[in-house]
Amino acid sequence: MIYLFYYEGYQAAEIASVLGVPTATVHTRLARGRAKLKDILGGTEYEQSV
């Protein structure tokens, strides 16, 4: 799901339609996936330099 959203550019509604789940489920899974990646990578919040 992370790949579809960030790399392929699918919207949450499109992913939901393909997977046959509610859009809210896609948002929840994306949030959980981001949190898991953050734990795995041991990172902190992304800081963009100006």
N, C-alpha and C positions, 0 to 999 in steps of 0.2 A: 504494500500500500504506500509506503514511504516513496518507493521508486516511482510508482505511477503518478503520485502527486507532485513530487519535486523534479523528477527527471523527464517524465513523459508529458507533464503539464496538464494532466487530467484534473478536472474540478471534482470536489467531493461528491456532488450529485451524480456525475458520470461514473465514478468508481462505485457508488452505491447501486446504481442501475445495473452495472456489469456483474457485481457480486450478489445482487438480490437482497441487500440489507438496507435498513434506513440510513439516511444521510447522517443522522446523529451518531450512529454506530461508527461510521467512517471517521467522523471528527474525534470520537473517543479513541479509536484505534490509532489514529495519527498522533494524538497527544501521548498515548502510552508508548508508542514507538519512539517518539522524540525523547521521552524521558529515559527509556531503556538505552538508546544510543548515547545519551549524555552520561549515563552511569558507566557504560562500557568504555567510552572514550575518556572518562575521568575528567571531563571538561567542566568549565564553569559557563556562565552565560556568555554568548558571543558578544564581543565588544568590537564595535566598528570604529576604527580611527577616523577622525574627521580631517 
